[in-house]
Amino acid sequence: MRANTIRKRLADGKTVINGWLSIGSGYSAEGIGHSGAHAVTVDLQHGMLDFSMALHMLQAISATPAMPLVRVPSLDPPKIMQLLDAGAYGVICPMISSPEETREFVAACRYPPQGNRSFGPSRGLLYGGGDYVAKANETVMAIPMIETAEAVERIDEILDVPGIDMVYIGPNDLAFELDGGVSVPRTKSEAALDAVLKAATKRGIPCGIFCSGAEEANKRIAQGFCLVTPGNDFAHLTRSMKEAVAQLVAEDERGDAGLERTATNGY
């Protein structure tokens, strides 16, 4: 089976940089896959896309060095199995708050006897290789998302569920619950995510987190996170465009030959 290079990097003590796709585009997915990111996540929870678009995006990522991941909309075993059959090498599941939900999630990601994933590897077999079914359980990653107050309170129970490959923290939803909003400072949620990080690290379970950009991602790496997502595709696209426009407007205001004079000359 095609190796999961995320697992290799984590085993070697290296950080995983994860791209995040909210725009439904195979073209964009392919571009992000060639950006140097080690993994790229197709977001079906908050992204503007559905399964048919996600399939094209997973195919596009597969033509790049990056590992294809998905975030599912919810704890929905049939949907999880379908996306694994479509070739996802890892599933991030939002709003996991209890050990019972964790067990249900992990079971959906594993073929029997470790789980109850239904047989029908489809594109997983094409991407993974002829021995996909035999090796999928040890290759595909089950990644519960910790982003509720209950999950923080029960983190030890959650982490003790066999089969968790990583936990992924959603800092904004955690801030909503514990701090009453997403603005800084986030004293309570920052303490909570640090507690989750320490509990996971103690058990040898890698911990990932969504970040606003590269600056925050660097801080999270220093804090001990093994996987960081430095913003999503839409944020990078709009941020880059705003910066370019702001630079041009500033130069125009300083210069003699600007947009206003050009318009006056009829261009």
Buried (B, 14 or more C-beta within 10 A) or exposed (E): BBEBBBBEBBEEEEBBBBBBBBBBBBEBBBBBBBBEBBBBBBBBBEBEBEEEBBBBBBBBBBEBEBBBBBBBBEBBBEBBBBBBBBBBBBBBBBBBBBBEBBBBBBBBBBBEEBBBBBEEBBBBBEBBBEEBBEBBBEBBBBBBBBBBBBBBBBBEEBBEBEBBBBBBBBBBBBBBBBBEEEEEEBEBBBEBBEEBBEBBBEEEBBBBBBBBEEEBBBEBBEBEBBBBBBBBBBBBEEEEEEEEEEEEEEEBEEEEEBBEEEEEEEE
